[in-house]
Amino acid sequence: MENLANNIQTLSGLTPSTLPKELLNSPVPIVLKGFVSDWPLVIAAKKSNSAAIDYLTPFYEGFLVNTCTIPASQNGVVGYNPDLSGFNFTNQQAAFINALEQIAQSANNPQADTLYIGSTSIAQCLPGLVNHCHVNALNEGCLFNVWAGGKVTVPAHYDVAQNLACCVAGKRRFTLFAPDQIDNLYIGPLDKAPGGQPISLTTTTAPNFTQYPKFEQAIKAAITVDLEAGDALILPSMWWHQVEGLGSLNILFNYWFKNTPAVYGQPTNALHLAILNIRNLPKHERAAWQRLFNYYVFADNEFTHIPEPAQAILTKPMNELTARKLRAELQNKLRR
């Protein structure tokens, strides 16, 4: 299997105002060294945890954030309980600044539970900070989030959207797996996942090769990227990534963005519908549908044998009016 590590670029000298838009569409990850090193938050975080918290405090207006508490026995790994009927953490709401202070205070205590703040909208949590974190190449419609924690490990998962992840405090380790590694990652339930995204049932930090033997192949093909405060990572859609917090207080800002109109909807919906409609068919019928999907969806066929005005939903790219009509037809069919 091809090792993609040689295709990973590390670029220096780019800033939020000079990042070329075409880099955001890279098919492989790109590391941007020092990308946001001039942000005041990064400068403060390099001084101390308390300086970072002091910088953020004036922007906080009291919005309660969702946090999860991981028992000390779990070593900071987000995951499931033993029979996968639930998770190994508890959720609660807390004041954002108080949660950051608790994370920083307990990080070096091995007996303490681990507190983690997952994806939280910065527009809601730190509204005044949004205008201080503008990236010129990004569209206004992108999602802008904050993540924070101590020494927390989130097992490998993917994002449907493209991702620009900026380490603004502490240190983050990303272990990256190309989309073709899914067979080796032992992904947990689709319909019950921490944070809504299915995750691997094992990690590179404590791999269980007895129970998950093919994970060894995933590790061999993996790419490890360490982000210091000020660094950023461009992560293409559908790349699996395990994320570890290595500092006592790690804060990540990330931007999720897509290049296709929102009216196209989420590909995950098509996956779930295919599981419902196709997965339980006889093998020979599934094979026929696989060929049909390849012909109409995955191959780059242009259908030039059909006059362009008659191509309808096969026109690429599909216009918004056609997309809206197709969505309405599907919604009507699903109600029957």
C-alpha positions in Angstrom: 0.0 0.0 0.0 1.3 3.4 -0.9 2.7 5.4 1.9 1.5 9.0 1.4 3.9 10.6 3.9 6.1 11.7 1.0 3.1 13.6 -0.4 2.6 15.7 2.8 3.9 19.2 2.4 5.1 21.4 5.3 5.0 25.1 4.3 6.3 28.1 6.2 5.7 31.8 5.8 2.0 31.7 5.0 -0.5 33.7 7.1 -4.3 33.9 7.3 -4.1 36.9 4.9 -1.8 35.3 2.4 -3.0 31.6 2.2 -3.8 30.8 -1.4 -7.3 29.4 -1.8 -6.1 26.5 -4.0 -4.2 25.1 -1.0 -7.4 24.6 0.9 -8.5 22.1 -1.8 -5.4 20.0 -1.5 -6.2 16.2 -1.8 -3.5 15.5 0.8 -2.9 17.1 4.2 -0.6 20.2 4.4 1.1 21.5 7.5 1.4 25.3 7.8 4.2 26.1 10.2 3.6 29.3 12.2 0.4 30.1 10.3 -1.3 31.9 13.2 1.8 32.6 15.3 1.0 36.4 15.2 -2.5 36.0 16.8 -2.5 37.6 20.2 -4.0 34.4 21.7 -1.0 32.3 20.5 1.5 34.9 21.8 -0.3 34.8 25.2 -0.5 31.0 25.2 3.3 30.7 24.6 3.8 32.7 27.8 1.5 30.6 30.1 -1.9 28.9 30.4 -3.1 31.7 32.6 -2.1 34.3 30.0 -4.1 32.5 27.4 -7.2 32.3 29.6 -6.8 36.0 30.6 -6.7 36.9 26.9 -9.9 34.9 26.2 -11.9 36.1 29.2 -13.0 39.5 27.9 -14.5 37.8 24.8 -16.6 35.4 26.9 -20.2 36.4 27.5 -21.4 33.6 29.7 -22.5 31.0 27.0 -22.6 27.5 28.6 -20.6 24.9 26.7 -21.0 21.2 26.6 -18.1 19.4 28.3 -17.3 15.7 28.8 -15.6 14.3 31.9 -13.5 11.1 31.3 -12.7 9.1 34.4 -9.0 8.9 35.2 -9.0 5.2 34.6 -9.5 5.8 30.8 -6.2 7.7 30.4 -7.9 10.6 28.6 -9.2 8.5 25.7 -12.7 9.3 24.4 -14.6 6.1 23.6 -17.2 3.6 24.5 -18.1 1.5 27.6 -17.1 -2.2 27.4 -20.2 -3.4 25.5 -20.5 -0.3 23.3 -23.9 0.4 24.6 -22.8 3.9 25.7 -19.7 6.0 26.2 -16.9 6.2 28.8 -17.6 9.8 29.7 -20.3 11.9 31.1 -21.7 15.2 29.6 -22.5 18.4 31.5 -22.6 22.1 30.8 -20.1 24.6 32.2 -19.0 28.1 31.9 -16.3 28.1 29.2 -13.6 30.1 31.1 -14.2 28.0 34.3 -13.8 24.8 32.3 -10.5 26.1 30.8 -9.2 26.9 34.3 -10.2 23.4 35.5 -8.4 21.8 32.6 -5.2 23.7 33.3 -5.3 23.0 37.1 -5.9 19.2 36.8 -3.7 18.4 33.8 -0.7 17.3 35.8 -2.6 15.3 38.3 -2.7 11.6 37.1 -5.5 10.9 39.6 -7.8 13.6 38.2 -10.6 13.0 35.7 -10.1 14.5 32.3 -12.3 17.4 31.2 -12.7 18.0 27.5 -14.6 20.6 25.5 -15.6 19.3 22.1 -16.6 21.3 19.0 -18.2 24.6 20.1 -19.2 27.5 17.9 -16.9 30.5 18.5 -19.6 32.8 17.3 -21.7 31.7 20.3 -19.0 31.1 22.9 -16.5 34.0 22.1 -18.5 36.2 19.7 -16.1 39.2 19.9 -13.2 37.0 18.8 -14.6 36.1 15.4 -13.3 39.2 13.7 -9.8 38.7 15.1 -9.5 35.3 13.5 -10.3 35.9 9.8 -8.8 33.7 7.1 -9.1 35.5 3.8 -9.3 32.4 1.6 -12.3 31.0 3.4 -15.9 31.6 2.5 -18.1 33.4 5.1 -20.3 30.3 5.4 -17.7 28.1 7.0 -18.1 26.8 10.5 -15.7 28.2 13.1 -15.2 26.1 16.3 -13.1 25.9 19.4 -11.9 22.6 21.0 -10.1 22.5 24.4 -8.7 19.9 26.8 -5.7 18.5 28.6 -4.1 15.2 27.6 -7.1 13.9 25.7 -7.0 11.4 22.8 -9.9 11.3 20.3 -9.6 8.0 18.2 -9.5 8.1 14.5 -12.6 9.6 12.8 -13.3 11.6 9.6 -15.0 14.9 8.8 -17.3 15.2 5.8 -16.2 18.9 5.4 -12.7 20.0 4.6 -10.8 21.2 7.7 -8.4 24.0 8.5 -7.2 23.2 12.1 -5.2 25.8 14.0 -3.4 25.0 17.2 -3.6 28.2 19.3 -2.4 26.8 22.7 -0.5 23.8 23.8 0.4 21.0 21.4 -1.6 18.6 19.3 -0.6 15.4 17.6 -2.6 14.4 14.5 -2.2 10.8 13.3 -3.5 10.7 9.8 -4.9 7.8 7.8 -5.8 8.0 4.2 -9.5 7.1 3.3 -8.3 3.7 2.0 -7.4 2.6 5.5 -11.0 2.2 6.7 -10.7 -1.6 6.5 -7.9 -1.5 9.0 -9.3 1.0 11.5 -12.1 -1.1 13.2 -14.7 1.6 13.2 -17.4 1.6 15.9 -21.2 1.9 15.4 -22.4 4.3 12.8 -25.5 5.3 14.7 -23.9 5.7 18.1 -20.7 7.7 18.2 -19.0 10.3 20.4 -19.6 13.7 18.8 -21.7 12.2 16.1 -18.8 10.8 14.0 -17.9 7.1 14.1 -14.6 6.4 15.6 -11.9 3.7 15.7 -12.2 1.2 18.6 -8.5 1.3 19.2 -5.7 3.9 19.2 -2.1 4.2 18.3 -1.3 5.1 21.9 -2.6 1.8 23.2 -3.2 -0.5 20.2 -4.9 -3.8 20.8 -3.5 -6.0 18.0 -4.9 -9.2 19.5 -8.5 -7.9 19.1 -7.8 -5.6 16.2 -4.9 -7.2 14.2 -5.3 -5.2 11.0 -4.8 -2.0 12.9 -1.0 -2.7 12.7 -1.3 -2.1 8.9 -3.0 1.2 9.5 -0.2 2.3 11.8 2.4 1.4 9.2 0.5 3.6 6.6 -0.1 6.4 9.1 1.3 9.9 9.0 2.1 11.7 12.3 1.9 15.5 12.5 2.7 17.5 15.6 1.3 21.0 15.8 2.9 23.6 18.1 1.0 26.7 19.1 0.8 28.8 15.9 0.8 25.9 13.5 -2.1 24.8 11.3 -3.1 21.7 9.3 -5.2 21.6 6.1 -7.0 18.3 6.3 -9.0 17.1 3.3 -12.5 15.7 3.6 -12.7 12.1 4.6 -9.2 11.7 5.9 -9.2 9.7 9.2 -7.4 11.5 12.0 -6.6 10.6 15.6 -6.0 13.7 17.7 -4.0 13.9 20.9 -3.6 16.8 23.3 0.0 16.8 24.5 0.1 20.0 26.6 -1.5 20.8 30.0 -4.0 23.1 28.1 -4.6 22.5 24.4 -6.8 24.8 22.5 -7.6 24.3 18.8 -9.6 26.6 16.5 -10.9 24.9 13.4 -12.8 26.0 10.2 -15.0 23.5 8.4 -15.8 24.4 4.8 -17.2 22.8 1.7 -16.9 23.7 -2.0 -20.3 22.3 -3.0 -23.7 24.1 -2.4 -25.5 23.3 0.8 -28.5 22.2 -1.3 -26.6 19.1 -2.3 -27.0 17.8 1.2 -24.8 15.5 3.3 -23.2 12.5 1.6 -23.8 10.6 4.9 -27.5 10.7 4.1 -26.9 8.8 0.9 -24.8 6.2 2.8 -27.5 5.6 5.4 -30.2 5.3 2.7 -28.0 2.8 0.8 -27.6 0.8 3.9 -31.3 0.7 4.3 -32.2 0.0 0.7 -29.2 -2.0 -0.7 -27.2 -3.7 2.1 -29.8 -6.4 2.7 -30.3 -7.4 -0.9 -28.9 -10.7 -2.3 -25.2 -10.5 -3.2 -25.7 -10.6 -7.0 -28.2 -7.7 -6.7 -25.7 -5.7 -4.5 -23.1 -6.3 -7.2 -25.4 -4.9 -9.9 -26.1 -1.8 -7.8 -22.4 -1.4 -7.1 -21.8 -1.2 -10.9 -24.7 1.3 -11.2 -23.3 3.5 -8.5 -19.9 3.4 -10.1 -21.4 4.3 -13.5 -23.5 7.2 -12.3 -21.7 8.5 -9.2 -18.0 7.4 -8.9 -16.7 7.2 -12.4 -16.1 10.5 -14.3 -18.6 9.7 -17.0 -19.9 12.7 -19.0 -22.9 11.0 -20.6 -22.2 12.8 -23.9 -24.4 10.3 -25.7 -27.4 12.2 -24.1 -28.1 15.7 -25.5 -27.2 18.2 -22.8 -30.7 19.6 -22.3 -32.0 16.1 -21.6 -29.3 15.1 -19.1 -31.3 16.6 -16.2 -29.9 15.3 -12.9 -26.9 13.9 -14.7 -25.7 17.4 -15.6 -22.4 18.1 -13.8 -22.3 20.3 -11.8 -26.0 20.1 -11.0 -27.6 23.5 -10.8 -29.4 24.6 -7.6 -32.9 24.5 -9.1 -32.5 20.9 -10.3 -31.0 20.0 -6.9 -33.9 21.5 -5.0 -36.4 19.6 -7.2 -34.5 16.3 -6.7 -34.5 16.9 -2.9 -38.2 17.5 -2.9 -38.9 14.3 -4.9 -36.7 12.3 -2.5 -38.5 13.7 0.5 -41.9 12.8 -1.0 -40.8 9.3 -1.7 -39.4 8.8 1.8 -42.8 9.8 3.3 -44.6 6.9 1.5 
